[in-house]
Amino acid sequence: MMTETKRVNSKSVLEIDSLRKEFTGVAALDGVSLEIKNKEIVGIIGPNGAGKSTLFNCVMGVYEPTDGEVHLGETDITGEFTSRIVRRGISRAFQQARVFPGLTVRENMLANQDHEDENVVRTLFSNAEMTDRMNDLIRQVGLWDLRDRKAGELSTGQKKLLTIAAALMQDPEIVMLDEPTAGVNPNLIDDIINTIVDLNHDGATFCIIEHDMDVIHTLSDYVYVLNNGTNLTEGPPEVALDNPDVLEAYFGE
């Protein structure tokens, strides 16, 4: 059951239309559609096996959709290579924080520049504008005092903060976050939530997969609920999360 709910009037950043992905004849996604608007934080939830990670992988070019379309603004990016999708303006941070453990926080940030037509020297010795952006992002995520610490020495939560900052290095149109609070010490969950909110206030657009209902309720402007590879319902968090169909899908109530 879909719920029609009025949203903010801003331009569409990402549109997914009737997306389908089959694996050996089994549909992991079966006609999923959603829209993410400029400067929104959109949450995607659903029980295990709902198709959330498959959806992210199709958007990012890891999987080629069986059917349907993905548009970034006016551009059809369906089935493009991941590297091209990233250059067009979509960044992703994974559930398991992916950092270079032997590099410092700052070096990890520099490694997330656009490296097209670039050599190693230019990567590690960036221009003033990129250096300023790097320093601002490190401060925003609360890692300034650890900027010269090896990333492998950071806690799980600190690594998550680093990957969020790194995902913003190229000033993307949208950042896809997969379970940003999973495995994080409860003391750092609020730091991650506040960081995402602050970055959003500064203009960043986010699409977030998250199992923690409280986190989704706190963060999201709008929520899509998936179940069995298709849309179940959608709406503001206070509407979508209280939907009886959602409770049935999660808890059998």
Secondary structure, DSSP 8 states (H G I E B T S, - for coil): -----------EEEEEEEEEEEETTEEEEEEEEEEEETT-EEEEE-STTSSHHHHHHHHTTSS--SEEEEEETTEE-TT--HHHHHHHTEEEE-SS----TTSBHHHHHHTTS--TT--HHHHHS--HHHHHHHHHHHHHTT-GGGTTSBGGGS-HHHHHHHHHHHHTTT--SEEEEESTTTT--HHHHHHHHHHHHHHHHTT--EEEE-S-HHHHHHH-SEEEEEETTEEEEEESHHHHTT-HHHHHHHH--
